Amino acid sequence: MKLTDTLRKRKRPLIALGVWTLLLILLAGVGWGIVQIAAIALLLATVLGTGCYAVFRIMYTIS
């Protein structure tokens, strides 16, 4: 299975992840205090987690 086939089958979670990321960016920019800190922390965790998962899927697909 190619990576492009995997992405085609998983379009809905990618859209949900994009909406989640945009919401966190909006909260990090507009929010204040603990809301802004939590949004930045969740945004960082989301980006790092997604990046690690993408690398894992690429390595799994290659092998």
Helices and strands as residue ranges (DSSP letters): H 3-9, H 11-30, H 34-62
